[in-house]
């Protein structure tokens, strides 16, 4: 793991996390959450309303022109200083209409202002990651616009591009989506900066294996998909009274998750526990039960181990190895479904992903590897193109 993403709304809560990240050499990336502020549902969330640049109503393009944009940039740099951030995600928005969206020219100007403000305050070593949030349909139906995006962004002083597509995740990984993403990544490589896929999950791992991106971003045991529709809806309490998703337990060999209650039943089966119970570093002392008791720790260890294992595979074989792993998970799920029927949905989705990846191989869409998102200022590693994927979590 090369970095952690922090929020200005959680400055006190994440203080220990930032200190530990700095001590261990992980880069600290500040997310302004400006994208969420443009939607009524997301903007009403408590975490968004606690931001220093919070707005009572969803932001409009006119709000960030002129003085409004300048004020946002100043507040963002103030928060970057307070957080000791090594990098800042540019304050960009979801481009529902691609380059024809009203936010596109404003986002470019805000990024330019952010770089100038950082330099003015003597923070020239703080990097800027440009977030490109765009619909899959826009990339599919108008692939030529990527040329315009690359040409425009190449004039900005950005250090990386974070790609977030709608919809993304294991539920949206058909052959057309996968081919569209790989072709888009091939075009974005022309920027000459690391490409990171946000809300990564299994689809993000596939893009790493196929050389589309050099890193992925995701939450801990969650945050592996993106659907802008969720930002438009007002948050509703879950069954346990909270507003977050239920705790999930990762089954890495099956590339699947189970909610805690189902995981307990699943691992109680002797055959399933023998095959899929965790005996890794995270659960070595107390056995598979630890994966349920501390599912977040279990996820971090096993997810990072998965990427580390993938990085040891030679480049030319990496895509084939990943496809084989997906097919192996699909085969394992045949028997696992008999113990836990809710895994049937995961089996179907992974079958679709396997078919999509096979289609990408046949279309010769295994790309050259995007330079990983690695902070060379904190290591003795020279800034030469590396081939190992890194996770930004």
N, C-alpha and C positions, 0 to 999 in steps of 0.2 A: 504494500500500500504506500503510495507516494504522497498522499495528502488528505486533508480533511476539509470539508466545506462547513463554514460557520455562518451564523446569522447575527446581524446587529441587534435583533430583537431578543436574543438569548445571551447577551454579553456576560452577565454574571453567572448564569447557569453553565456556560461553556468555558469558564475561566480555566478550570483544571484541564479540560480537553486541549485547550490551546497551549497551555504550558507543557503538557506531555508531548504534544505534536512538535513543538519547537525543540524540546530536549532530544527527541528521537530523530530529528532531521526531516520530519514530514512537513511539507509546505502547508500553509494555512491559506485557504481560499475563501474570500468573503463573497457571499451571494446577496445581492441587493433586493431580491424578490420583487423587482419592478414588474416583471412579467405578470405576476399574480395580481398586482394592484389594478390592472386594467379590466378585471372581471369582478362582477358584483359578489358572487359567492366566495371566491378566494379572498377578496379584499376585506370581507367581513370577519375573517378568521382572527382569533386573538393574537396569533403570532405575527400576522401582518400588521395589525393595528398597533402593535408595540414598537414598530420600526420608527426611527427618528424622523423619517420622511413619510410617515403614514398619512393617508388621506381619508376623509369621511365618506367620500364617494369614489367610484372607480375613476381612474385617471383617463383623460382624453388627450389626443395629440396636442390640442391647443394649450394644455396645462404645462407641457414640457418644452414649449418654445420660449426663446428669450430668457427672461429672468427666472422663470420656473425651472427650466433645465439647468441653469447655472447654479441655482440654490441646491437642487438635487445632487449635482456633482460635488459641491463643497461638502454637503452633509455625508456623502458617500466616502469621500477621502478622510473626513474626520473619523468615521467609524473604522476605516481601514487602519488608521494610525492607532486607534484605541485597541483594536484587535491584534495588532502586530502582524497584519496580513502580509503574506509574500506575493499574493496575487488577488485581483479583483475581477469578478465577472462583470462584463460591461452591462449597463442598464438598458437592456434591449427588451423587445416585446414580441408577442406571437404575431407572425405575419400571415394572417388568414388568407390574404390574396397574393402572397408572395411579394415580389418586388413592386407590385402595384398597390400594396397596402400603404395606408397613410403613415404608419409607424416607421416604415423603412428609412426614409430620409432623416427622420428625427433621431432614430437609433444611431445612424452613422455620425451625426453631429454630436450626440451625447458621448459617444466613444472618443471622438476627437477631443472634446472638452475635458473628458476624464484624463486622457494622457497629458494634456497641457497642464491641468491642475496638479497632477502628481509630480510632473517635472518641476513646476513652479515651487512646490514645497520641498524640493530636494529628495523626492521619492522615485527617482528614475529607475531604481532597481525593482520596484513593485510592478509585476507583470499584469497585463490585461488579457483576459480570455473573452473572446467575443462569442456570445450565445446566439446561435441561429436556430430559432424555433419556427418551424414551418410545417404545413400539412404534407403528408405523403402524396396526396393527390396532386398538389402543386408541383412537386418534383417529378411525378409521373407524367402529367399532362403537358407540362411546359419545361422540359429539361434544359432548354436554352437559357433560362433565366439564371442558372447557376454560373454561367460564364459572366453575366453582368455582376452577380454577387462577388465572384472571385476578383473581378477587375476593380470593383469599388473597394473591397476590403483590403486589397493589396496596397492601397494608398494609406491605410491606417497602420499605426504602429501597434499591432496586436501580436501576442506571443502564443496564441493557441485559439482553436475554434472548437466550441462545444456545440454539438449538433443535437437538437431535440426535435423529434418528429411526432406528428399526431395523425392517427393513433399509433402507439408503439407498444411493444411487449409481446409476450408469448401468445396472446390472443390475436395478434395481428402480424403473422409471420408467413403469409402465403408466398408463393413463388414470385408474384409480381412485386410485392413489397420488398422482398429480399433483393431482387435484382435492381429495383429502383434505388435502394439504399447503397448498394455496392457501386452502382454507376455514379451516384451523387458523391460518394466518398472519393472515387477516382478523380472527379473534377475538383473537389475541394483540396486534394493533395497539391494542386498547383499553387496554393498559397505558400507552401513551404514551411508551414507551422504544424505542430501536433494537432491531430483531430481526435476529439474525445466524444464518445457517444453517451448522452445522458439517459438516465432511467434504464440502465443497461440490462441487467439480468441475463437470461439465457441468450436472447437475441444479441445483446451487446457482446457476449462471449463469442458468438458466431462471427460477428463483424471483426473482432480481434483475430480470430483464427484465420479468416479469409483476407486479412491484411487491409481491411477497410479503415480501421481506426487503430490508434496506438494505445488507447486507454478507455476505460468506461467509468461512469459515475453511477452510483446507486446508493440507496439507503441500507440500513442494517436490517436484514430479513424483511425487506419491503422496499417500496419505491422503485419497482422494476418495470413500471409501465407508465404511460402518459396518455391522457385523454383530456383535451381541453374542455370537454363537456362538463367534467367534474368541477372546473373552476367557475362555471356559470351558475351552478346550483348552490343554494344555501346549505351549509353543513347540517347534518342530522346526527343525533346521538345514536350510537350503536347499541346492541342488546345489553352490554354491560354498563351503559350509562355514559361511556366516554365517546369521543369523536374520532378516535383513531381506529385503525383496523385491528382485528384480534391478533394476538401473538401467534407466530407460526414457527414451525420447526423444519429446518432444511434436511432433506434426504439427498445428499449430493450424488450418490450413485444413480439415483432415479431422476435427478434434476427436477425434483418435486418438493412441494411444501405440504405440511399438514398442520391444522390448528392443534393447539396443545392437547385437547381432550382426545382427538383422533390419533395423535402421535403416541399417547400413552397406550391406547388399545393396540395400535399397530406394533409397537415394540414389545408388547406383552406376548406376542406370538413368537415362539422360539425360533422358527425358521426365518422370519423376517428380522428378528433381532440379530441372528447369526450372520445374515447376509448384509443388512443395511444399518445395524447399530454402529454408532460412532465409537471407534477405539483410538482416535487421533489424540494429538497433544491436548486439545481442549477438554476431552472427556476421559483421559487416560486413568485418572485416579479412581473415579467412581463409575466408569462404564457408560453405556448408552443412556442411562437415566439422566446424566448431566446435560445431554443435548436438549432435553425437555425442560429441565430445571433452569438452565441458563442458556436459552435459545439464541440470544444475541451474541454471546461469546462464541458459542458453537458455530454460528453462521460466519463470523469474521474469520475464524481460523480456517474453516473448510473452504470458504469462498476464495480466500487468498491462496490457500494451498492449490486450489483448482487452477487458478491463473498461473501460479508459479510452475505447476506441472506442465501446463500448456506451453509456457515460455521455453521449456527445455527441449521441446520437439523441434527438429530442423524446419526451417521456413517452408521448404517445398513439401513437407509432409503434414504440416500443421492442420490444414483444412481437412485432409482425409482422416486424420486422427480424431478431429472433433466430430465429424459426421459419424464415424464409427462409435464414438461415445454416445451420441444421441440415439443411434439405432440400438445400442446395448441397453440404454435406459428404457426405450420403448419395449424391448423384449422382457426386461425385468418387471415392468409394470403389468404385464399380462397376468402374472401370478399375484402380484401385490394387490391388484384390484379385487381379487377374491377375498382378501382380508379387510381392505378398506375401499369400498365402492366409490368413494368420492375421488379417488385417483383416476377414475376413468376419463374425466375431462382432461387431465394432464396428459394422459396417454394419447388422446386424440390430437391435442395441440402439438405434442412432440413429434407425432407421426407427420403432421403437416410441415413442421419445421424441417424434418429429415428430407422430405420430398422437395422442399424449397431449396435446401442446400445442395441436393443432388442436381437440381435444375441449374443452380448457379455454377456448379463445376462444369456441367455440360456446355454452359454459355461462356466458359473460360473467363469467369469473373473473380478469379483468385488474384488479388492485387498485390502490388509491392507494399511493403509495410509502412504505415504511417509512423513517423517518429514518435516514440512514447512521450507522454507528458511527464518529464522528469526535471526537477529543479537542480540544474548543474551548479548553481551558486552555493549549494550546501553540501557538495561532495567533491571528491578529487577526480571524478569521472569527466573526461573531456567531452565537449558537446559534439560528438559524432553520432550519426544515425544509428540507433540501437534497434534490435529486433525483438526485444522481450516486452510483452505487454505489461502494463502497470495499471493498478486500479486506483481511482480516486474516489473515496467513499465519503 
